[in-house]
């Protein structure tokens, strides 16, 4: 799912690529909660889906509430389509009901006393549309999300996946310029989540406004987001498309999400020296502050120091052993704490147990080094 760039025609009839789409959302979200402060620059283009990814307590939901107008900014600014919605320095604050914003909350918040049809029509009625017209429009949206046959059903009679689609239809029916999704798949079981994720991607691709998706699930972020913004402790720590995020993580949190060992040090030539003095040989030259990443499957384990070993060889101690898909993941402690993925047969042959000394090795060609 991509936003792409529109094509125009030049004077000679040659196609000319237009510049990137203007930001529908341009914000510096600063919210002071006393013991926690969110300070997040954020831009989202029309037609773009930005996934806010981060651990619990990172500030993702605070950012969403600030965008919706449910929590005023302490400082900074928020513009939607060039129109200021929140600017503390100018004493400007547009209340939620006057913003062109649709929200799908984690628990959907459908009105239990209304049918699905009237739930979807609710926002339209609030905008002043007559009841009959609002219900006709709502019926069209229920058909779009595959729930035309549930128009007169009450929310308590819906499955989790159906309730999610009704909430999405209600948010989209008012044609918001900004759509906010707060962990929209979190309440679903694994099978339903798979199906609804595919449907949600299709609906988001058709949405002309900006979309911000809040999630702690990397798969949701990578499948649904055109761009991923990683938030930790209220700050932006990394952003890019899924390929960039997975290829070059910049924090331990992101590295764990994408399954890589990550270290930071000082690069010089084809080596990176870590803070503790350990030096990692790398495949390509790097200079200055640098990250080194490598897959757990690239880490080989031995009971004694291997002969003719690769340059990156170090003594370690087994800190833990667990099943990891079809492999066994071994957590290593020592001068270079890392994870190693080996086959069950190799684990049995090595007789690994917590506290056991081993030797670990990774080839320089298996590492990826890049500027920090």
BELNORJO-V162155 format. One record per helix or strand of 3 or more residues. SS is the DSSP state (H for helix, E for strand). FROM is the first residue (numbers start at 1). TO is the last residue. If there is no record, write none. Layout:
ss:SS from:FROM to:TO
ss:SS from:FROM to:TO
This chain:
ss:E from:7 to:9
ss:E from:15 to:17
ss:E from:23 to:32
ss:E from:37 to:45
ss:E from:49 to:53
ss:H from:60 to:68
ss:E from:75 to:80
ss:E from:83 to:87
ss:H from:88 to:90
ss:H from:96 to:98
ss:E from:101 to:104
ss:H from:116 to:126
ss:H from:131 to:144
ss:H from:148 to:150
ss:H from:155 to:157
ss:H from:160 to:173
ss:E from:178 to:182
ss:H from:190 to:206
ss:E from:210 to:215
ss:H from:218 to:224
ss:E from:227 to:232
ss:E from:235 to:240
ss:H from:242 to:247
ss:H from:252 to:258
ss:E from:260 to:268
ss:E from:271 to:274
ss:E from:279 to:281
ss:E from:288 to:295
ss:H from:296 to:298
ss:E from:300 to:302
ss:E from:312 to:324
ss:E from:327 to:334
ss:E from:338 to:342
ss:H from:344 to:350
ss:E from:357 to:362
ss:H from:364 to:366
ss:E from:368 to:371
